[in-house]
Amino acid sequence: MNSLWTKIEAAAAFIRGKTDFEPEIGLILGTGLGELGERIETVCTIPYTEVPHFVASTATSHAGNLVLGTLGGRRVLAMQGRVHFYEGYTMEEITLPVRVMKALGAKALLMSNAVGGMNPQFAPGDLAVITDHINLMGDNPLVGPNEDRLGPRFPDMSEPYDRALLATMESVALEGKIPLKRAVYVAVAGPNLETGAEYRFLRAIGADTVGMSSVPECLVAVHGGMRVVGIQVITDSCFPDALKPANVESIIQVANSAQPNLEALVTGFLSKVEL
């Protein structure tokens, strides 16, 4: 069986064989947000299925491409859509692209996702920056033998989302007059949405938003010494006493409607951030 290190090296070598472009920042573009990848001045596009040990994205609206190029004046490697735990993949498989970003030179990771809003001050279409997270996915990509070449056995999580990057994101939002909330994010396994009782529980333990991704990628990035910032689009309201049946098409439509503000926020952040 190939070791994790071997898989990372094989995937990175394949990408280097396609281009000598070296990214500074990794991007993960989540549900309904893949169009941001179209704004990248592309040097190279590679389907996940061509990269050794990468797996295909089966989620709705996820293109499943690696896009290398420039955005906001910075060299980026973007995942145009992600893979999820609920698709049946292992934690190692869904986080391997982040490991490869690091191997290719990326120093930071900017993630976006679509989430449900449990905070009554949040409304569909709002953007939020992640300040902290709660992992209720029932698994962790760092479980198992530690590969010391990738990071420490017990990575510190006192600052999973880099405070300086968060401050830069909020500064860009303020300058651009883009409303931006702060959110504690809870990740669950999915793929079902939550019951009313579950929303009450998640809100009671301190979560503002809920989704089915991003925490594994954050854990792996922090383990590897990358700085992390996360942006969320609130796609639906999750209030236990006023629940309505979820509609995936509506969720994607709300995520798409937030695209202009998200694009302005991300490009502004990239042009301003110091690594």
N, C-alpha and C positions, 0 to 999 in steps of 0.2 A: 504494500500500500504506500502510495506517495505521501510524504510528510507535508505538512502545511507549508514549510519553507520551500520545498521543492515545487509545490504548486504555484506559489507566489512568483518564484524565479522563472518558471516556465511561462506563466501568463505575461509577466513583465517583458521577458525576452521576445515573445511574439509581438507585443505592441511596439517595442523598440525596432523590431524588424520591419514594421510598417512605416515608422516615422521616427526621427531623432528629436521630435518636439518634447520638451521637458516641462511638465505642468508645475505651477506654484500652488494652486488651490484645486481641491477636488470639489465637485458639485454633485449632489444627488437631487434630481428633479422628480418629485412625487406625483401623485394622482392629479390629472388635469393640468399639470404644470410643465409637461414635456416640451411645449411650444417655445419655452424660453431657450431651449437648445437650438432653435432655429435662428436665434439672434447672435449666436456665436460665429465669429469669423473663422470658419472651419479649416483646419489643416488636414484632418483625417477623421473619418467616421468608420467605426468597426462594430458590426453586430455582436452582441454578447455570445451568440452561438458559435462564432468563429474563434473566440479566445479560449485557449486551453483551460479547462477546469471551471469556466464560467457556466452558469445555467441560464435557461431562457426565462424571460418574464412573461407570465401568463395573465397578469392583471389587466383589467380594462383600462385603456388609455395610456398604457406604458409601451413605448416604442421598442425598448430593448436594445439601445445603441450606446456605445461609448463615442463621445464627440470630443475631439481635441482641437483646441484653437484659442482665440483670444476673446474676452468679453470684459468690458469696462477697463480695457488696457492691461488686463492681467492674463497670464497664461493659465488656462483651465483644462481640466479633464472632467467632463460631465457625464454622469449616468442619466441618459434620457429615459427615465423610468427605472424602477428598482425591482428587486425580487423580495418576496415576503416569506415569513415563517409559515403563514397559513397556506402557501402554495405547496407545502409538503417538503420544502428544502430544509437542510440542516442549518444550524447557526453558522457553521463554518462556510457553507456555500453562499449564504446571503451576505456575509461580511467580507468574503474574499476580495471583491472589487476595491474596498477601502484599503486593504492590505497592499494591493497592487498600486493604488494611487500613491501611497507612502513610498513604496519601492521605486516608483518612477520620479520621485522628487517632491511631491506635494507636501507642504508644511501645514496646511490647514484644510478643514472640511466644512463646507457650507451645505446644510441639508434643508430641503423643503418637504413639507407633507401636507396632506389634507386631513383635518381632524374634526371631531365633534366638540362643540363647546358646551361645557357644563356650568361655567361661570355665568350668572345671570346678566353680567355687564357685557358679555360677548354676543355678537349677532352674526348670522351667516354673511360671509363676504369680508369679515374683519381679518386683519393680519395680526399675528402675535409672534413675539420672539420668545424662544424657550429659555427660561432661567434655571430650570432644574427638571429632573424626571424621576418617575417611579417605575420600576421594572416589575410588571405582573405577567410577563409572558411565559413564565414557568420554565425558562431555560436561559442560558448565558453563553455567549460565544467563547468565553475565556475558560470554561470548564474543561478539564483534561490536562495532560502534561503541558507545562509552560515552555514555549520556545523562547529562550532568553535573548536570542538575536532580534526578536520582535518587540519585547517589552518585559517589564518586571512581573513576577508572580502575583503580587498584590498591588495593582495600580491604584493610586489615590483618586478618589472621586469627590473631593471637597469642592472642586471647580470643574465639573464636567463640561460646562458651556463657558467658554473663555470670557471673562468679564470685560476685557479690553475690546474684544471683537463685538460683544453685545453693546458696549457703549458707542462704538463706531456705527453700528446698525441703527441705534436710536438717534444718533446725531444726524445721519443721512435722512431718516424718516422726518425728523423735526425740520430740517432744511427744505425738504421736498413737500412739506405739509401732508405727509402720508400718515394717517392714524395707525398707531402700532401699540398693541397691548403687550403685557408681560404674562407669561403662562408657565405654570408647573404642568408638565405633560406626563400622563400615565399611558404606558404601552401594554396592550393585552394581545393575546395570541390570535383572536378572531377565528374564522372569518365572519361569524355571526356578530351582529351589533348587540348592544347590551340591553338587559332588562331594566325596568324602572328601579328595581331594588339594587341592581348593580350600579346604576348611575348614582343613586343615593350614597352607596358605599364609597365609590371612587371620589365623589365630591367631599365626603366626610373625612377622607384621609389626606385631603389637601390638593387634589388635582383640579386644574382648570379646564384641561382639554384631554381627549382620549383618542387613541389611534392604534394601529397595528404594525408599526414600523419604527425605524429611526434609533431606538434605544440600542439595539445590537450594534449598529454602525458606530454610534457614539462611543460605546464601550471599547470597541476595537481601535478606533481612532485615538482615544485617550491612552490606551495600552501602548500604542505605537508612538506616542509623543506628539501627536497632531493636535492643533488647536481647533476647537469645534464651535460653530454657531448654527443655530437652527431657527428656521422661519416656518410658520404654520398659516394655512388658510382655514378659517372656521367655515365649514361647509354646511353644518346643520346644528340646530339647537337641541340639546339633550337634557331636557327638564323632565324629571320622572312623572310629574303630575300633568304633563301636557304632551305626552309622547304621541307621535303619529308614525305610521309606517314609513320606513326609509325608502328612498328612491335613488338608485345609483346614478341614473341619468341626471337627476336634479343636482346631486352632489357634485358631479363632474361639471355641470353647467355653472354652479356657483364658483367652483375652483377656477374655471376659465374666465369668469367675470372679474376675478381678482387679479388676473394676469397683468394688466397694465401697471397697477401699483406694485405688484411683486417684481416685475421686470425693472421698474425704476429704482426700487429699493435695492435689488441685488446688484444691478450695474453701478449704482451710486456707491454701494458698499465696496465693490471690487476696485473702483477707481480711487477710493479714499483709504482703504485699509493698509496698515503697516504690518509686515510680517517679520 
